[in-house]
Amino acid sequence: MRWPEVTLPADPPMRQPGVLSRLADRLRRWRDGLIADPGFQARATAFPLTRGIANRQGAALYDLVAGFVYSQVLLACVELDLFRRLRAGPLDAQTLARGTPLDAERMARLAQAAAALDLMRVRPGGRYGLGPLGAALLGAPGVEEMVRHHPMFYRDLADPLALFTAPRDSTEIARFWSYVGERGVGHEDAAAYSRLMAASQAMVAAETLAVHPMRDVSVLMDVGGGEGAFLSAALRATPGLRGIVFDLPPVVARARAAMDLAGLSDRTRVAGGSFLEDPLPDGADAVSLVRVLYDHDTPSVRRILAACLAALPPGGRLILSEPMSGGDHPTRAGDAYFGLYTAAMTSGQPRSAETHIALLREAGFSEARLLSARQPFITRVIVARRPAR
């Protein structure tokens, strides 16, 4: 895996901006200059008709400045398992502090911060209960595992400018995502790896299968399928579906054990190899790439797509599911979070749907289209086909 050193497929030639576009640019520059004027800010805050807009912008900017503090409040609550303890009902700070390193006073300070972020709610009698976001976290265990995983990401982000030029495999995140055993990863890291993959894959699988059910697929091959989390979800959701997990040999050995444990081994076969070097096995009428391409540079993506095309029969389908850039309309999940996360991985990058479709067509696929997403901050899904002729 490498940080991209080549340009992505060229977008269609851009037309020169017209009169209306140039006028809009001038108006935006005037507006931005006005907003950047401290005197204007003071007047806007004082004037009743503009006070609301000025306060909303100020609050949004404050949230960006304080965002790391907010995330650390969440991490502290997760590490102390406070949301599960509050599931049965509100508790006062002294009771909530029992069994933790915090005394009642410090627990009250943490709980107040959590309540300000809608993670908790202040209840009568000096008690604290679950807030809407704390309850939502309990319903999405993948988020909790991400929160537990984030401290190493934060350490890599301590110098964000250095992160963008970090040598390959030099960051803590890059070392974490090395395959277990491939570079001597310890048992504790391996367990963390497995928990994070299983929990996060569950969310991605649910979103992918919701927007693209596998009802009309006979055999699904999950390329780079890891321990089989996505394929397991697809098999459980689709009676009669059979599957193939393809990944590196040490990885598919774990996939075989996982399928045995899930009672799905009679519907699954595993195949070991490298999708960058080896041909993919045949026999599948659909291939899935779930969170694979954003891990790789563009030459590697081209090799992966070529291998998938060769493995599919005429009319066979490719399902691509992963975080994507918003392109001309950047998104917080795709461009801010995963843009920085892949920088910390020192490999790959989130690509826009338009770039993915261009790469798919270049590889020889047809009918490539982006599906409507329910939760695009979790994943986006593109489906393409190998031409029938």
Disulfide bonds with the S-S distance in Angstrom:
none
